Amino acid sequence: MALKHRIPVSLRMNWKPVAASGIFLAVCAGVFGTGTIRPYVTSTASASGATVITDLKGSAELFDPSKPHEVKLTFTDAAYEEMLTEYFKSGEKNYVEADLVIDGTTIPSVGVRLKGNSTLGSLTWNGKGREGGRGPVGGGFQPPEGFEPPPGGGFAGTGGMSLKAEEPENLPWLISFDEFAEGRRYQGHSQIAVRPTSMGSSTLLKESLAISMVDTSGEPSQGYAYSAFSVNGRSSGPRLLVEYLDEGYAEELGDGVLYKSLATSSFTYRGEDQTSYMDDYKQINAKGEQDLQPVIDLVKWVEQSSDEEFAAGLAAKLDVESFARYLALQNMLLNFDDMAGPGRNYYLWHDLTTKKFKVITWDLNLAFSGDATAGPDDALSMGGFGRMRQGDRRPADPTGAQDAAAGRSDGQSQAPEQAQRRPGGGGTRMGHTLKDRFLETPAFKKIYEEQYQKLYQDLLSSGKADTLLDRAVASYQANQGADATEAQKELASLRETLTTRTKSLGDAFAKQ
């Protein structure tokens, strides 16, 4: 029995065709001797080397925000309770097998699991939160150590959020089309994300607007759409569906490898053993063909290079103009939870042709939640209050231990892994070595300023962001269960934020 369970499930399930193939090859070897046998493959291979067996087309383009959508999930109570038991015990987010209907297309045996980290901090089951979880027992959002709420209390973006396991229709979900059906996709996607009903708002206009602005900038973004949503017959208000950065997404980017930064990532060199980075990055595609070595090389070089080496060599390793736009967009969108934030939310794309990296935006559910008057050189924080110039170094390490551990000999202290209290009050600032060093380097800071001004003219000064906001509202209201009153309330609030942002940034650029 022990030996049986060492054999992969897919092989145990398909032993007959595998055995038949082995017999066939043995016969061929006997008939043709040592002659080379060249296989003729007719299936479509994905960038990860896996075979796409089925790509369901559906009845309508899923990420078309101009059309209403409907998503229905059905799974057994027993399976759901088993999943919850494991999550509340260990924190593991296991998949439940479910039947799914998208815009009238029935898809049996998809996998669904809870999605998020701090988002799930308020999740309760029978009135209790998870022991040892980020949220306290009994539920409720528990901010990181050092967090100071903005005036008036609460936490913009997640304040007041309360998720209950008894209301699965309101929870954040990750839907996997190939978890229980190998090689299956839906319109090229192997996974899609379903945002929770409340992240400080019921319509999630902030995230859909932010996604649209990133997309309009020309930087890699994600598709989105609102959809009527139900679980086991229980309906919620329209949910925001967001494209997940999976193998299919990587294929659309081109010839390269996609890596996801994990919430536990620290961008710290840990040696050449790739298993040492399991808590830092997850490889999305090209598994078995490529590995984490390019990321390790980048981390090591950024951490150990001198200022002169960094200024002279970064453009050969990173698309610096794209990175400048990434940083400018995070500031413009008031998204403190970017690559330097507590969630470490970003992806790395390594182009195999140019050998350069590109940083890709991910998870904008906390965008537009800070101080709308923040300038282009202000580092954002939880709550968005307080001031610190972007690129300012953290307090120096008086013992030199961190520099020595990093292999640095130039006396330049590196950002510690833990969150630091920010001078001037107002929340925490995590930091990221690549981001910090980029903004500290005069030549790259100039590129940042140039790209920021271009984005400002194209997105804010032109009024394009207001148009994108109108489209997001229309997308939400087109779906069954939409709250028109709440939508107009949030529309007015976001419009005010855009107006303030436009004026504040305009004044800042006029002084430069």
C-alpha positions as CSV (number, residue, x, y, z in Angstrom):
1,M,0.0,0.0,0.0
2,A,2.9,2.4,0.8
3,L,4.4,1.8,-2.6
4,K,1.1,2.5,-4.3
5,H,0.9,5.9,-2.8
6,R,4.3,6.9,-4.0
7,I,3.0,6.6,-7.6
8,P,1.4,9.8,-8.9
9,V,-2.4,9.8,-9.0
10,S,-2.5,10.6,-12.7
11,L,-0.3,7.6,-13.4
12,R,-2.4,5.3,-11.2
13,M,-5.5,6.5,-13.0
14,N,-4.1,5.9,-16.4
15,W,-2.0,2.8,-16.0
16,K,-3.6,0.9,-18.9
17,P,-2.7,3.3,-21.7
18,V,0.8,3.7,-20.1
19,A,1.2,0.0,-20.1
20,A,0.0,-0.3,-23.6
21,S,2.4,2.3,-24.8
22,G,5.3,0.5,-23.1
23,I,4.3,-2.8,-24.8
24,F,4.1,-0.9,-28.2
25,L,7.5,0.6,-27.7
26,A,9.0,-2.8,-26.8
27,V,7.5,-4.3,-30.0
28,C,8.9,-1.4,-32.1
29,A,12.3,-1.9,-30.5
30,G,12.3,-5.5,-31.5
31,V,11.1,-4.8,-35.1
32,F,13.1,-1.7,-35.9
33,G,16.2,-2.4,-33.8
34,T,18.1,0.7,-32.7
35,G,16.5,3.1,-35.3
36,T,15.2,6.4,-33.9
37,I,11.5,6.7,-33.3
38,R,10.2,10.3,-33.7
39,P,6.9,11.0,-32.0
40,Y,4.3,13.1,-33.8
41,V,2.4,15.2,-31.2
42,T,-1.0,16.5,-32.1
43,S,-2.1,18.0,-28.7
44,T,-1.6,21.6,-27.8
45,A,1.3,22.1,-25.3
46,S,1.2,25.0,-22.8
47,A,4.3,27.0,-21.9
48,S,4.7,24.8,-18.7
49,G,5.0,21.7,-20.8
50,A,1.6,20.4,-19.7
51,T,-0.9,19.4,-22.3
52,V,-4.1,21.5,-22.7
53,I,-6.7,18.8,-23.3
54,T,-9.8,21.0,-23.2
55,D,-10.3,24.8,-23.5
56,L,-13.9,25.5,-23.0
57,K,-15.1,28.5,-25.0
58,G,-18.3,29.4,-23.1
59,S,-21.1,31.5,-24.3
60,A,-19.6,34.9,-23.7
61,E,-16.3,36.5,-23.1
62,L,-15.8,36.2,-19.3
63,F,-13.7,39.4,-18.8
64,D,-15.9,41.6,-20.8
65,P,-17.0,44.3,-18.3
66,S,-19.5,45.8,-20.7
67,K,-21.8,42.7,-20.3
68,P,-23.6,41.2,-17.3
69,H,-22.4,37.8,-16.1
70,E,-23.6,35.1,-13.8
71,V,-21.6,32.6,-11.8
72,K,-23.0,29.7,-9.8
73,L,-21.1,27.3,-7.5
74,T,-22.4,24.1,-6.0
75,F,-20.6,21.8,-3.6
76,T,-21.6,19.5,-0.7
77,D,-21.9,20.7,2.9
78,A,-19.7,17.8,4.0
79,A,-16.8,18.8,1.6
80,Y,-17.1,22.5,2.7
81,E,-17.0,21.6,6.4
82,E,-14.0,19.4,5.8
83,M,-12.2,22.3,4.0
84,L,-13.1,24.7,6.8
85,T,-11.9,22.3,9.5
86,E,-8.5,22.0,7.9
87,Y,-8.2,25.8,7.3
88,F,-9.1,26.7,10.9
89,K,-6.8,24.0,12.2
90,S,-3.7,24.5,10.1
91,G,-4.3,27.5,7.8
92,E,-4.1,25.2,4.7
93,K,-6.5,26.3,2.0
94,N,-7.5,23.0,0.4
95,Y,-9.7,22.7,-2.7
96,V,-13.3,21.6,-2.6
97,E,-14.7,19.8,-5.7
98,A,-17.7,21.8,-7.0
99,D,-19.9,22.2,-10.1
100,L,-19.8,25.5,-11.8
101,V,-22.0,27.4,-14.2
102,I,-20.6,30.4,-16.0
103,D,-22.9,32.4,-18.2
104,G,-25.0,29.3,-18.8
105,T,-22.0,27.0,-19.5
106,T,-21.9,24.1,-17.0
107,I,-18.5,22.9,-15.9
108,P,-18.4,19.9,-13.6
109,S,-15.7,19.1,-11.0
110,V,-13.9,22.4,-10.7
111,G,-11.7,23.1,-7.7
112,V,-12.6,26.0,-5.4
113,R,-10.7,27.2,-2.3
114,L,-10.4,30.2,0.0
115,K,-8.2,33.0,-1.3
116,G,-6.2,35.6,0.5
117,N,-4.1,36.2,3.5
118,S,-4.9,39.3,5.5
119,T,-8.3,39.3,3.8
120,L,-9.2,36.1,5.6
121,G,-8.1,37.6,9.0
122,S,-11.7,38.5,9.8
123,L,-13.1,35.1,8.8
124,T,-15.1,33.4,11.5
125,W,-16.9,30.0,11.8
126,N,-19.5,29.5,14.5
127,G,-18.5,32.9,15.8
128,K,-14.8,32.2,16.3
129,G,-11.7,33.1,14.3
130,R,-8.8,30.8,13.5
131,E,-6.4,30.0,16.3
132,G,-3.0,31.4,15.5
133,G,-4.3,33.2,12.4
134,R,-3.7,36.8,11.5
135,G,-7.1,37.7,12.8
136,P,-7.8,37.3,16.5
137,V,-10.0,34.5,17.8
138,G,-13.5,35.7,17.5
139,G,-12.9,37.5,14.2
140,G,-12.1,41.0,13.2
141,F,-9.2,42.5,11.2
142,Q,-6.0,42.6,13.2
143,P,-3.5,45.1,11.6
144,P,0.2,44.5,11.8
145,E,2.3,45.6,14.7
146,G,2.9,49.4,14.6
147,F,-0.2,50.2,12.6
148,E,-1.8,53.5,13.5
149,P,-5.3,54.1,12.2
150,P,-6.1,57.3,10.2
151,P,-8.2,60.0,11.8
152,G,-11.7,58.9,12.5
153,G,-10.6,55.3,13.2
154,G,-10.8,52.2,11.0
155,F,-8.6,51.1,8.2
156,A,-9.3,52.3,4.7
157,G,-9.8,49.3,2.5
158,T,-10.5,46.6,5.1
159,G,-12.1,48.5,8.0
160,G,-15.3,46.9,9.1
161,M,-14.9,43.9,6.9
162,S,-16.4,40.8,8.5
163,L,-16.5,37.4,6.7
164,K,-18.5,34.5,7.9
165,A,-18.0,30.8,6.9
166,E,-21.8,30.5,7.1
167,E,-22.0,32.9,4.2
168,P,-19.9,31.3,1.5
169,E,-21.5,33.5,-1.1
170,N,-19.6,36.5,0.3
171,L,-16.1,34.9,0.7
172,P,-13.1,35.3,-1.5
173,W,-12.6,32.3,-3.8
174,L,-10.1,30.9,-6.2
175,I,-11.7,28.8,-8.9
176,S,-9.4,26.2,-10.6
177,F,-10.6,24.6,-13.8
178,D,-7.9,21.9,-13.9
179,E,-7.6,20.9,-10.2
180,F,-9.8,17.8,-10.8
181,A,-9.7,17.7,-14.6
182,E,-6.1,17.7,-15.9
183,G,-5.4,20.0,-18.8
184,R,-8.8,21.8,-18.7
185,R,-9.1,25.6,-19.2
186,Y,-11.9,28.1,-19.6
187,Q,-11.2,30.6,-22.4
188,G,-7.5,30.0,-21.9
189,H,-7.6,30.4,-18.1
190,S,-6.8,27.7,-15.6
191,Q,-7.9,29.8,-12.6
192,I,-9.9,32.9,-11.8
193,A,-10.2,34.9,-8.6
194,V,-13.5,36.0,-7.0
195,R,-13.1,39.0,-4.7
196,P,-15.0,39.2,-1.4
197,T,-18.1,41.3,-1.1
198,S,-16.6,43.8,1.4
199,M,-13.2,45.4,1.3
200,G,-14.4,48.7,2.8
201,S,-17.0,48.9,0.0
202,S,-19.6,46.6,-1.6
203,T,-18.9,47.5,-5.2
204,L,-15.1,47.3,-5.2
205,L,-14.9,50.2,-7.7
206,K,-11.5,51.1,-6.4
207,E,-10.0,47.8,-7.6
208,S,-11.7,47.7,-11.0
209,L,-10.7,51.4,-11.6
210,A,-7.1,50.7,-10.6
211,I,-6.9,47.6,-12.9
212,S,-8.2,49.6,-15.8
213,M,-5.7,52.4,-15.2
214,V,-2.8,50.0,-15.2
215,D,-4.1,48.4,-18.3
216,T,-4.5,51.8,-20.0
217,S,-0.9,52.7,-19.1
218,G,0.4,49.9,-21.3
219,E,1.8,47.9,-18.4
220,P,0.7,44.2,-17.9
221,S,-2.6,44.1,-16.1
222,Q,-5.5,41.7,-15.5
223,G,-8.9,41.4,-17.0
224,Y,-11.9,42.0,-14.8
225,A,-15.7,41.9,-14.9
226,Y,-18.6,42.0,-12.4
227,S,-20.9,39.1,-12.1
228,A,-24.0,37.9,-10.3
229,F,-22.8,35.2,-7.9
230,S,-24.3,32.4,-5.8
231,V,-23.0,29.5,-3.8
232,N,-25.4,26.6,-3.1
233,G,-28.3,28.8,-4.1
234,R,-27.3,31.6,-1.8
235,S,-26.8,34.9,-3.7
236,S,-24.6,37.9,-2.9
237,G,-24.4,41.2,-4.6
238,P,-22.4,41.4,-7.9
239,R,-18.8,40.0,-7.3
240,L,-15.7,41.3,-8.9
241,L,-14.0,38.5,-11.0
242,V,-10.3,39.1,-11.7
243,E,-8.0,37.3,-14.1
244,Y,-5.5,35.2,-12.3
245,L,-1.8,35.2,-13.5
246,D,-1.6,31.5,-14.5
247,E,0.0,29.5,-17.2
248,G,-2.3,30.9,-19.9
249,Y,-1.5,34.4,-18.8
250,A,2.2,33.6,-19.1
251,E,1.7,32.3,-22.6
252,E,0.1,35.6,-23.6
253,L,3.2,37.5,-22.3
254,G,5.5,35.7,-24.7
255,D,8.5,33.5,-24.3
256,G,9.5,33.6,-20.7
257,V,8.9,32.5,-17.1
258,L,6.5,34.0,-14.6
259,Y,7.2,34.0,-10.9
260,K,4.8,34.9,-8.1
261,S,6.1,36.7,-5.0
262,L,4.6,35.1,-1.9
263,A,3.4,37.0,1.1
264,T,6.4,35.6,3.0
265,S,8.9,36.8,0.4
266,S,11.8,39.0,1.6
267,F,13.9,39.5,-1.6
268,T,16.9,38.3,0.4
269,Y,19.8,36.2,-1.0
270,R,19.8,32.8,0.8
271,G,22.5,31.0,-1.1
272,E,22.3,28.9,-4.3
273,D,20.0,26.1,-2.9
274,Q,16.7,26.8,-4.7
275,T,14.7,25.0,-2.0
276,S,15.7,27.9,0.3
277,Y,13.4,30.2,-1.7
278,M,10.2,28.1,-1.3
279,D,8.7,30.8,0.9
280,D,9.7,33.6,-1.4
281,Y,8.6,32.7,-5.0
282,K,6.4,30.3,-6.8
283,Q,7.2,29.4,-10.4
284,I,4.0,29.6,-12.5
285,N,5.0,28.1,-15.9
286,A,7.8,26.3,-17.7
287,K,8.2,23.9,-14.8
288,G,10.7,21.2,-15.6
289,E,12.2,23.5,-18.3
290,Q,13.2,26.5,-16.3
291,D,13.8,27.1,-12.6
292,L,14.3,29.8,-10.0
293,Q,18.0,30.5,-10.8
294,P,17.4,33.8,-12.7
295,V,15.5,35.2,-9.7
296,I,18.2,34.1,-7.3
297,D,20.8,35.7,-9.5
298,L,18.8,39.0,-9.6
299,V,18.3,39.0,-5.8
300,K,22.0,38.3,-5.2
301,W,23.1,41.0,-7.6
302,V,20.7,43.7,-6.3
303,E,21.7,42.9,-2.7
304,Q,25.4,42.8,-3.2
305,S,26.3,45.2,-6.0
306,S,27.9,48.6,-5.2
307,D,26.0,51.7,-6.1
308,E,28.2,52.2,-9.1
309,E,27.6,48.6,-10.3
310,F,23.8,49.0,-9.7
311,A,23.6,52.2,-11.7
312,A,25.6,50.8,-14.6
313,G,24.2,47.2,-14.7
314,L,20.6,47.2,-13.8
315,A,19.3,48.1,-17.3
316,A,20.8,44.8,-18.6
317,K,18.8,42.8,-16.0
318,L,15.5,44.8,-15.7
319,D,13.3,46.8,-18.0
320,V,13.9,50.0,-16.1
321,E,11.3,52.1,-18.0
322,S,8.6,49.6,-17.3
323,F,9.7,49.4,-13.6
324,A,9.6,53.2,-13.3
325,R,6.0,53.1,-14.7
326,Y,5.2,50.3,-12.2
327,L,6.4,52.4,-9.3
328,A,4.7,55.5,-10.5
329,L,1.4,53.7,-10.9
330,Q,1.5,52.3,-7.4
331,N,2.0,55.8,-6.0
332,M,-0.6,57.4,-8.3
333,L,-3.1,54.7,-7.3
334,L,-2.3,55.1,-3.6
335,N,-1.5,51.4,-3.4
336,F,0.7,50.9,-0.3
337,D,0.3,47.1,-0.6
338,D,2.6,46.8,-3.6
339,M,5.9,44.9,-3.9
340,A,7.2,46.8,-0.8
341,G,3.9,46.3,1.2
342,P,3.0,43.7,3.8
343,G,1.5,41.4,1.1
344,R,4.5,41.5,-1.2
345,N,2.0,41.7,-4.1
346,Y,3.8,41.4,-7.4
347,Y,4.9,39.0,-10.1
348,L,8.3,38.8,-11.9
349,W,8.3,38.1,-15.6
350,H,11.7,36.9,-17.0
351,D,11.9,37.3,-20.8
352,L,14.0,34.5,-22.2
353,T,14.8,36.5,-25.3
354,T,16.0,39.7,-23.7
355,K,17.0,38.1,-20.4
356,K,15.4,41.0,-18.6
357,F,12.9,41.0,-15.8
358,K,9.7,43.0,-15.7
359,V,7.7,43.7,-12.5
360,I,3.9,43.0,-12.9
361,T,1.2,44.6,-10.8
362,W,-1.0,42.3,-8.7
363,D,-3.7,42.6,-6.2
364,L,-5.1,46.2,-6.2
365,N,-7.9,45.7,-3.7
366,L,-6.4,48.3,-1.4
367,A,-5.8,50.9,-4.1
368,F,-7.2,54.5,-3.5
369,S,-7.3,53.9,0.2
370,G,-4.7,56.4,1.4
371,D,-4.1,60.1,1.5
372,A,-5.1,61.6,-1.9
373,T,-2.7,64.5,-1.4
374,A,0.4,62.2,-1.3
375,G,3.1,63.4,-3.7
376,P,5.1,61.4,-6.2
377,D,8.1,61.3,-3.8
378,D,6.1,60.2,-0.7
379,A,6.2,56.6,0.3
380,L,2.7,55.3,1.1
381,S,1.8,53.5,4.3
382,M,-1.2,51.8,5.9
383,G,-3.8,54.4,6.3
384,G,-1.9,56.6,3.9
385,F,-0.8,59.2,6.5
386,G,2.6,60.5,7.5
387,R,5.5,61.3,5.1
388,M,8.7,59.7,4.1
389,R,10.5,60.3,0.8
390,Q,10.5,57.3,-1.5
391,G,14.0,55.8,-1.6
392,D,15.1,57.1,1.8
393,R,17.1,54.4,3.5
394,R,15.9,52.8,6.7
395,P,17.9,53.4,9.9
396,A,21.4,52.2,9.5
397,D,22.5,48.9,11.2
398,P,24.9,50.0,13.9
399,T,26.5,46.6,14.3
400,G,27.0,46.1,10.6
401,A,25.6,42.6,11.0
402,Q,23.0,43.0,8.3
403,D,25.6,44.3,5.8
404,A,27.9,41.5,6.6
405,A,25.2,38.9,6.2
406,A,24.3,40.4,2.8
407,G,27.9,40.4,1.6
408,R,28.0,44.2,1.5
409,S,31.3,46.0,2.2
410,D,30.3,49.5,1.2
411,G,28.7,50.4,4.5
412,Q,25.2,50.8,3.0
413,S,22.6,49.3,5.2
414,Q,20.0,47.1,3.7
415,A,16.3,47.2,4.5
416,P,15.4,44.7,7.3
417,E,12.9,42.1,6.5
418,Q,10.4,43.1,9.3
419,A,8.2,46.1,9.0
420,Q,9.6,49.4,10.4
421,R,7.8,52.2,12.1
422,R,7.8,55.3,9.9
423,P,9.0,58.6,11.1
424,G,6.2,61.2,11.2
425,G,3.6,58.7,12.4
426,G,1.1,56.9,10.4
427,G,1.4,53.2,9.9
428,T,4.1,50.8,8.7
429,R,6.5,50.8,5.8
430,M,7.9,47.4,4.7
431,G,10.4,48.3,2.0
432,H,11.9,46.4,-0.9
433,T,15.6,46.5,-1.8
434,L,15.0,46.7,-5.6
435,K,12.5,49.5,-5.3
436,D,14.5,51.4,-2.7
437,R,17.8,51.2,-4.5
438,F,16.1,52.2,-7.8
439,L,14.6,55.3,-6.4
440,E,17.9,56.2,-4.6
441,T,19.9,56.1,-7.9
442,P,19.8,59.6,-9.6
443,A,19.6,58.3,-13.1
444,F,16.7,55.9,-12.3
445,K,14.9,58.5,-10.2
446,K,14.9,60.8,-13.3
447,I,13.3,58.0,-15.4
448,Y,10.7,57.5,-12.6
449,E,9.9,61.2,-12.7
450,E,9.7,61.3,-16.5
451,Q,7.4,58.3,-16.6
452,Y,5.2,59.6,-13.8
453,Q,4.6,62.8,-15.6
454,K,3.6,61.0,-18.7
455,L,1.2,58.8,-16.8
456,Y,-0.2,61.8,-15.1
457,Q,-0.9,63.5,-18.4
458,D,-2.4,60.4,-20.0
459,L,-4.5,59.1,-17.1
460,L,-5.4,62.0,-14.8
461,S,-4.9,65.4,-16.5
462,S,-6.7,64.1,-19.6
463,G,-9.8,62.9,-17.7
464,K,-9.3,59.3,-18.9
465,A,-9.5,58.0,-15.3
466,D,-12.9,59.5,-14.9
467,T,-14.1,57.8,-18.0
468,L,-12.7,54.5,-16.7
469,L,-14.5,55.0,-13.4
470,D,-17.8,55.5,-15.3
471,R,-17.3,52.3,-17.1
472,A,-16.6,50.4,-13.9
473,V,-19.8,51.7,-12.4
474,A,-21.8,50.8,-15.4
475,S,-20.3,47.3,-15.3
476,Y,-21.3,46.8,-11.7
477,Q,-24.8,48.1,-12.2
478,A,-25.5,45.9,-15.2
479,N,-25.6,42.8,-13.0
480,Q,-28.4,41.3,-11.0
481,G,-28.4,42.4,-7.3
482,A,-26.5,45.6,-7.8
483,D,-27.0,48.3,-5.2
484,A,-27.4,51.5,-7.3
485,T,-27.5,53.8,-4.3
486,E,-24.2,52.4,-2.9
487,A,-22.7,52.5,-6.4
488,Q,-23.4,56.2,-6.7
489,K,-22.1,56.9,-3.3
490,E,-18.8,55.2,-4.0
491,L,-18.7,56.9,-7.4
492,A,-18.9,60.3,-5.8
493,S,-16.2,59.4,-3.3
494,L,-13.8,58.1,-5.9
495,R,-14.5,61.0,-8.2
496,E,-13.4,63.3,-5.3
497,T,-10.3,61.2,-4.8
498,L,-9.4,61.5,-8.5
499,T,-10.0,65.3,-8.4
500,T,-7.8,65.7,-5.3
501,R,-5.1,63.4,-6.8
502,T,-5.0,65.3,-10.1
503,K,-4.6,68.7,-8.3
504,S,-2.1,67.6,-5.8
505,L,0.2,65.8,-8.4
506,G,-0.2,68.7,-10.8
507,D,1.0,71.1,-8.1
508,A,3.9,68.8,-7.3
509,F,5.0,68.6,-10.9
510,A,4.7,72.4,-11.3
511,K,7.3,72.8,-8.5
512,Q,9.9,70.4,-10.1
